[in-house]
Amino acid sequence: MVSYLEFEKPLAALEARIAELRSTAEAGALDLDGEISRLEKKSANLLASTYAALTPWQKTQVARHPMRPHFRDYVNLAFTDFMPLGGDRYFGEDEAILGGFARLGDRRVMLIGHEKGNDTASRIRHNFGMGKPEGYRKAIRLMELAGRFGLPVVTLVDTSGAFPGVEAEERGQAEAIARSTEACLGLRVPMVAVIVGEGGSGGAVALASAERVLMLEHSVYSVISPEGASSILWRTPEKAADAAEAMKVTAQHLAKLGVIDRIVPEPVGGAHRDPAATASSLAAAIGEELDTLCKLTPEKRTALREERFIAIGRA
């Protein structure tokens, strides 16, 4: 059952009416097929028109949808033979950032990404996708391992930001993020990063400094959350919608600005309405990018990576 967002209330009411008519028809043996068909068409049109005109703040809400697929969902739907690797070999295991060997079609890759969890217990276990220093140091270890084995690196980014707790700062959060970003930029193997939900601040950049950066259609990517920006600029989180508009957080804005390279389409109504179709599109897009990147020399890939980040903001 779909969980409706605030701006989807008219759609929720319409689909509730359809469900009511179906129940009535089944209980009373009434022929309501014509009316149900008319309302289903109206519902489909309303869903399409609503998602075709989402504001940046509405896209932020879609990117945070509790039913939106996360790392483990994509592992199950788009990849095979996933072999998880844990620990940073310094402090411990961080379940907010997962990674390991995997297969994308016939290609072996190193897959790394944020996991938010899908219920209360798993969200707490995965710390809502907010990585700690040991998570980013694990990512560095896995990227270095990929380099030694000559495997492409694929990252799935979905975090509101790195964990801001005191213990994370005590263990060197800023240094770990910087080192992870450096590891991305220094890779000699192909790297493709995909923002699949939220791409928040340095916690996202640390896994997204690739030569090809993709975004799902309704994902967002920003230096700070809209609520955070609103609190700083207007001294209230209630201006989050204005902040989202001003910061150009959507895939469509960022593609025009050259921050990302490609937008991966989602099913009508968002990835949460059809995770399997989303995963299929994602796998195809990543495969196409890797096909191109694997033909380039390591020197050319490194140069592309450096050039794309240096060029951001020049326009």
N, C-alpha and C positions, 0 to 999 in steps of 0.2 A: 504494500500500500504506500502510495506516494505521500510524503510530508510536504504540505504546501507552505510556501513563503508568503510574507505579508502582501506583496504585490500580486499574488496569485489568487486572492480571495474570490474574484468574480469567476475564475476558472473552477475553483473548489466548489462554489455554489452550483455551477452548471453540472459538474460531474456528480455531485451529490443528488441532483435532480434526476440524472440519467440512472443512477443506481436505484433510486426510489421507484422509478417507472419499471425497471427490470423486475424488481421485487414484487411490485403490484401485478405485473403481467404473469409472473410465475405463480403467484398465489391465487389469482382469480381467473386464470386461463384467458386473459384478455389479449386482444391483438393490438399491441402498442408499438409494433415494429417500425411503423412509419414515423411516429413521433420520436422514438428512440434514435432512429437513423438520422433524423433532422438535427436533433440535439448533439449527436456525436460529431456530425459534420461541423456544427457551430463551435463545438468545443475544440476540435482540431484546428479550425481557423483562428480561434481566439488564442490558443497556445502558440501557434506560429507567429501571429502578429505581435503578441506580447514579447516573445523572445527575440523578435527581429528589431525591437526598439528599446532594449534594456538600457537603462542609465548606468554609468560607472558604479554607482552605489548598489544598484540591483545586481549587477554582475558580481560585485563583491559578495553579496548574500548567496548567490548561486555557487560561487567558488567555495563557500564555507558550508554548503548544504550538508546536513548530517548524514545523508544517504549517498553523497558523492563518492565514487570509487577512490580508494587510496592505494598505496604501494602494493599491499598484499593482494588486493583485487586484480591489479594489473599483472602481478606475477602469475596468478592463476589463469588469467584470461588471455594474456598476450605473449607470455614466455613459457618455456618448458625447462625441465631439468635444473630447477633452481637449487643451488647448494649454498645455504647461508653460511657466512663466516662471521664470527663474533669477536669482540674485544679489541682494544687498542694497544695491548701489550704494555701499557703503562699503569692504568688505573682500574679499568673494568669495562663492562658492557653497557652500552647505551641503546635502549630499544626504540628511541625516537628516530634513529637513523639505522636502517638495515641495509645489508648488502651481501653479495656473493656471486658466484659463477652462475650463469644462466645461458639459455639458448634462445635466440630470436630467429625463428625459422631454422635454417641450416647453419647459422652463424653463432659462434660462441662469444659471449660478451661478459664484461664485469658490470653487474647491475647494482646501483646504489640509489637509495631514496629515503624520503621521510615517510614515516607511518604515523597516522593520527589515531588509529583505532576506530571501531564502529559501535561500541557500546561503552557504558560507564567504566567497567572494569578494564577493558582494553585501552581506553583513552588514558586512564590513569597510568597503566603499565607503560604505554608509549609516550607518556608525558605530553599528550596532545600534539605530537610531532615537533616539539621544541627541543632541538638537539643541545646536548651538553658538550664540554670540551672532548670528553672521551669518544663521543659520537663522531665529531669531525676528525679526530686523530685516527679513528677506525677507518673513516673514508679515505684519509691520506694513505693509510697502510694498504687498503684495497686498490687504490689507484696505482700505487707503486708496484703492487703485485701484478696488476694488469699490464703495466709497462714491461715487466720482466718476461711475461708470457706472450707479449704482443697481441693482447686482446683489446678490442674497442671498449670504451667506457660509456655506459648509458646511465644518466641520472634522472630520477623522477622527483621533482621538487614540489613540496606541498607543506609549507610551514608558515605560521604567523610570524616567526622570527626565532632566533636562538634563545634558549632558556636564560632569563635574566636574573636568576637567583644568586644569592651571595656565594653559595658553594661553587657555582659554575665560575664566577669571577675569581674566586680563590684558586681554582684549578687552571686558570689561564684561558678564559673563554675567548677574549679578543685575539690572543696569539694563535689559538687553535683555528679560528675562523680565517685569519690571515694566512696561516700555513696551508690550509685546505684550498684557499683561492690560489695561492702560489703553486700548489701541486697540480691543480687543474690547468693553469696556464703553461706549466712546464711539461705536460704530458707529450710523449713522442708518438702515442697511439691516437687514433681518432676518438673524438668525444662528442656526444650529442646530449644536450640537456633539454628536458621538457618540463615546463611549468604546468602541472596537472590540476592545481587548485589555487592555493595561495603561494605567492613568491614574496616572502616578507623579509626585507632588510638584508643584513649581512649573512643571516642564517640561510638565506636562499642563494645569495651570490657565491657562497663558499662551495656550493655544489653545481653552480650554473655557469661557471666561467669557461664555457666550451667554445669551439669554433662554430658550432651550429646550435642556436638556442630556439626552441619551439615553444609554443603555448597552445593549450587547448582553448577553444573559442570563447568559453566563458570563465577562464581563469584570470587572475590579476597578479601584478608584479609591481612592487613599489618599495621605496626606501624606508617607509614607515607606514603603519596602518592608517586608514582614514580617520579612525577615532583618535589615534595618537597625534596626528597632524592637527586635527580639530582642537584637541586639548591644548596644544602648544600655541596655535595661532589665535584661537578665539576663546581660550580658557574654558571651553565646554566641549564635551564629546557630541553634542547635539548637532554640530555642523559637519558631521562626518560625510554626508552626501555631497556638500559643497567641496570638502577636501578631496574626495575621490574624483570629482570632476576636474578640479584644478591640477591634481597630480598626474593625470593621464595614466591611470593604472591598468586600463584594459589592453587586451591583445591587439585590438584594432588600432588604438593610439600608438602603442609601442612598436608595431610593425612600421607605421608611417615614420616614426622617429628613428628607426634603425636599431632599436635596442634588441629586438628579436628578429629572427629570420623567416619564420613561417608560422602560420596559424593552422592548427589541426581542427577541422570541423567537428562539432558535437551533434548528436541526435537532436531533433526538435524538442525543446523543453529541457535540455541540459543532459550531462553525462549520467546523472543519477536515474534518469528515466530508461536508459538502455546502456548499462555498463559494458555489455558484450560488444555492441556496435562501436562504442567509444574505444575500447581496447583494440578492436580490429583496425580502426582508422589510425590509432596511435602506432601500432606495430608496423603498419604499411609505411607511415611517414618516417619513422625511425630507420626502417630498412632502406628506404630510398636515400636518405641522407648518408647512411653508412656506406652504401654502394658507391656514392660519389667520393666520399672522404677517403675510402680505402685505396682509391686510385692515385692519391696524391702522396708525395714524399713527406716524411716527417718534418723536414725543414719548411715545406710549403704549408703544412697544417699549422705549425707553430707560428709562422708569419701571419697566416689568416686570423688566428686567434688573437694575436697582438694587435693587428690592424683593426679588427672589428671593435675592440674595446677602446682603443685610442680614438677611433672615429666617433664614438658616441658623444653627442652633445655639440659637435662642431657646427652642425646646421642650425 
